[in-house]
Amino acid sequence: MTTTIAHWINNKAYPGTSGATAAVTNPATGEVTGEVALGSVEDARAVIDAAAAAFPAWRDASLAKRTAILFAFRELLNARKQELAEIIEARVEEIIGLVLQEIKRSGYDGLLPAGMVLTGGSSALPGIRTLANSVLGVPVRIAQPENLVGMVDKLDSPAYSTGVGLLRWAFLMSEFIPPGDHKRGGYSRSGSDTQGGGTRMEKIKSWLTRLLP
């Protein structure tokens, strides 16, 4: 018997009005484990209407009552954390599998011996590095900003690795591309840097060296 995952409105299962479903598969085996109901415009309107109707009571509830509800929700999460972990793992494995498919499609399969780098908030999920290494078959590491000055406790998360990396890259590039352009005397026709004493090729060589693993 196929398990159908319905919508959830007003604290109860809601089958929806579209009648359409999509298969739920195990990304590791491809096995269909159930189906999920697909929503329609009417379903979305029903959810919005239910939330709007529930809001006044929640707004007017005392702080103690709202706190009790949130704590009860926390206990439910703790009681079913194994089930949640299995769901999250399956979805993450599915996403990483899609990444692998895109790598193969682009022709880079087998051309990444140095491995891959995961960035963003999701890369902080426990065990994601091991899972990605298993699915992709290459070394995997988690990007995390280092050698920061100032708000270190706010920016040392993988969630900020891309943003911090782009800022550092711009700063690095500023060493090789000075302000202004060649028309203002930055470079001579021979490629010499008339302001810094080096040559363009020397700077390009230094820049490429920094890209090596």
Backbone hydrogen bonds, N-H to C=O, Kabsch-Sander energy under -0.5 kcal/mol:
donor,donor_aa,acceptor,acceptor_aa,energy
5,I,3,T,-0.5
5,I,35,E,-3.2
6,A,4,T,-0.7
7,H,14,Y,-2.1
9,I,12,K,-2.3
12,K,9,I,-0.9
14,Y,7,H,-2.6
22,A,36,V,-2.0
24,V,34,G,-2.9
25,T,23,A,-0.6
26,N,31,E,-2.9
29,T,26,N,-0.7
30,G,26,N,-3.8
33,T,24,V,-3.0
33,T,31,E,-0.6
34,G,24,V,-1.2
35,E,3,T,-2.6
36,V,22,A,-2.8
37,A,5,I,-2.7
38,L,20,A,-2.7
44,A,40,S,-2.2
45,R,41,V,-2.2
46,A,42,E,-2.1
47,V,43,D,-2.1
48,I,44,A,-2.2
49,D,45,R,-2.6
50,A,46,A,-2.1
51,A,47,V,-2.3
52,A,48,I,-2.5
53,A,49,D,-2.1
54,A,50,A,-1.7
55,F,51,A,-1.4
58,W,54,A,-1.6
59,R,55,F,-3.1
60,D,56,P,-2.1
61,A,57,A,-0.8
66,R,62,S,-2.4
67,T,63,L,-2.5
68,A,64,A,-2.2
69,I,65,K,-2.0
70,L,66,R,-2.3
71,F,67,T,-2.4
72,A,68,A,-2.1
73,F,69,I,-2.2
74,R,70,L,-2.1
75,E,71,F,-2.1
76,L,72,A,-1.9
77,L,73,F,-2.1
78,N,74,R,-2.4
79,A,75,E,-2.3
80,R,76,L,-1.4
81,K,78,N,-1.0
84,L,80,R,-2.3
85,A,81,K,-2.6
86,E,82,Q,-2.0
87,I,83,E,-1.9
88,I,84,L,-2.7
89,E,85,A,-2.6
90,A,86,E,-2.0
91,R,87,I,-2.0
92,V,88,I,-2.7
93,E,89,E,-2.6
94,E,90,A,-1.8
95,I,91,R,-2.2
96,I,92,V,-2.6
97,G,93,E,-2.1
98,L,94,E,-1.8
99,V,95,I,-1.9
100,L,96,I,-2.2
101,Q,97,G,-2.0
102,E,98,L,-2.0
103,I,99,V,-2.2
104,K,100,L,-2.3
105,R,101,Q,-2.3
106,S,102,E,-2.0
107,G,103,I,-0.7
107,G,104,K,-0.7
108,Y,103,I,-1.6
109,D,103,I,-0.7
111,L,108,Y,-2.4
115,G,112,L,-1.6
116,M,139,P,-2.5
118,L,141,R,-2.5
120,G,158,P,-2.0
123,S,120,G,-1.1
124,A,121,G,-1.7
125,L,122,S,-1.9
128,I,125,L,-1.8
131,L,127,G,-2.1
132,A,128,I,-2.8
133,N,129,R,-2.3
134,S,130,T,-2.0
135,V,131,L,-2.3
136,L,132,A,-2.9
137,G,133,N,-1.7
141,R,116,M,-1.9
143,A,118,L,-2.7
143,A,141,R,-0.5
151,M,149,V,-0.6
152,V,150,G,-3.6
154,K,151,M,-0.9
155,L,151,M,-1.4
156,D,152,V,-1.5
160,Y,157,S,-2.0
161,S,158,P,-1.2
164,V,160,Y,-2.8
165,G,161,S,-2.2
166,L,162,T,-2.4
167,L,163,G,-1.8
168,R,164,V,-2.4
169,W,165,G,-2.4
170,A,166,L,-2.3
171,F,167,L,-1.9
172,L,168,R,-2.7
173,M,169,W,-2.9
174,S,170,A,-1.4
175,E,171,F,-0.6
175,E,172,L,-1.4
176,F,172,L,-0.5
176,F,173,M,-1.1
177,I,173,M,-2.1
184,R,181,D,-1.6
185,G,182,H,-1.4
186,G,181,D,-1.1
188,S,192,S,-2.3
191,G,188,S,-1.6
193,D,198,G,-3.1
194,T,186,G,-0.8
194,T,192,S,-1.0
195,Q,186,G,-0.7
197,G,193,D,-2.1
200,R,191,G,-2.3
203,K,199,T,-1.8
204,I,200,R,-2.4
205,K,201,M,-2.6
206,S,202,E,-2.1
207,W,203,K,-2.3
208,L,204,I,-2.6
209,T,205,K,-2.1
210,R,206,S,-1.4
211,L,207,W,-0.6
211,L,208,L,-1.0
212,L,208,L,-0.6
212,L,209,T,-1.0
